[in-house]
Amino acid sequence: MHIVIVNRWPRFSDGVRWDNELTRYEEFIDHDAHRVSYVVDPLGAEGVLADPAKIAAQVQVDDVNDFEALRDAVAEITRRVGPVDQLVALSEFTLEIAARVRRDLGIPGPTPDEVAVYRDKVRMKEILAQKGVRVPRFGSCETPEAAVEFARTAGYPVILKPVDGAASIGVHRVEDEQRLIELLPTLDLSRYEIEEFVTGRIFHIDGYADDHAEIPFQVVSRYVNDCLAFGLGAPLGSVVVQRGELRDRIEAFSRECVAALGIRATPFHLEVFVTPGDELVFLEIGGRVGGSEVPHLLNKLFGVNLFEVWLRAVGGESIAAITTKSGDPSGGWLCVPKPAELPAQVTKAVSLRTSVPSIWRELLPPVGEVLQPGGSYDALHSGRFILLDDDEAQVEADIHRIIDTFEFEAVRI
């Protein structure tokens, strides 16, 4: 089998950063049994640690998310090595582009239509609504008039979001019609949808959907704050939910959504509202491993590396069952974002390891470090923390303790 991996993530060897340490391509895909090639960008080249002698071909481009650049790179590898049997992209931002390359070059694997059920936020809600799953009311932004009319019907606030976005990038909460009318001309409306604002707690479910759209492994977590607030400067975290009636309901809802969408042979990251009346409402789903500290926490708590499960399946290994550690542990994570005004030089970042014993991992920028704009949840922020404890309530209390007591200062430069 000829497998081409598209990688845009670095891996770090400084013993401090743990980002992407779980994407060990060289370990999870047998480079002796298969021909394995890579397409990378400059950062992604730092994440390919396989023995060069075992790499069939490697092509570097400026941006793996440039469709033409990726297609041309894969075509070059095909000419040099032979037909491609699997084209693998782990980043959410690359999933749809990789599907288009498969279509253009006749490579087996998920098609654009199949990927759309976990990339296109309109498509996923259309399918689920037809299946009777509660989703937010949503509408088209094809014209400003259509968006305004939807908001008048649904009531304010409303949410505007890119249909193919991630990490709440480009998402807007709009409080009134005047602001909506001001905002609409600044957006590429062909890429946007509008939906009702749903009040409630937000949970995320991270797991793996097998070849039959069944779920052999999933973990339910409850957000502390939300992704949209993170983009506005608030800390973001979550807590793993322990056994109980609500968790059982959310797990059943997750199975219903994955089956209805026909999501197969991929990890998934599902977000769900729980309203004040305990109604479950679909928010969105991604066909990839959860971001930020999610994969590291789940690997530590349950012994399941979702990247490993995914990549071993790509290599042809059967994923009939996933073995997990016993017990019902909890844990959580917190990311304190960079200052609003950047670049900024760190003048103070005080460790909380001694005062919050549940902290397993802590990443603080050293004094003198210059924080730059850009990056998602796994960038170098003001502070990142992963917590472990046998009690869900204690984990949440410790997350709030970090939020309340973390000492950090930086000056803009």
Buried (B, 14 or more C-beta within 10 A) or exposed (E): BBBBBBBBBBBEEEEEBBBBBBBBBBBBBBBEEBBBBBBBBEBBBBBBEBEEEEBBBBBBBEEBBBBEBBBBBBBBBBEEBEEBBBBBBBBBBBBBBBBBBBBEBEBEBBEBEBBBBBBBBBBBBBBBBEEEBBBBBBBBBEEBEBBBEBBEEBEBBBBBBBBBBBBBEBBBBBEEEEBBBEBBEEBEBEEBBBBBBBEBBBBBBBBBBBEEBEBBBBBBBBBBBBBBBBBEEBBBBBBBBBEEEBBEBBBEBBBBBBBBBEBBBBBBBBBBBBEEEEEBBBBBBBBBBBBBBBBBBBBBBBEBBBBBBBBBBBBBBEBEEBEBEEEEBBBBBBBBBBBEEBEBBBEEBEEBEEEBEBBBBBBBBEEEBEBEEEEBBBBBBBBBBBBBBEEBEBBBBBBEBBBEEBEBBBEEE
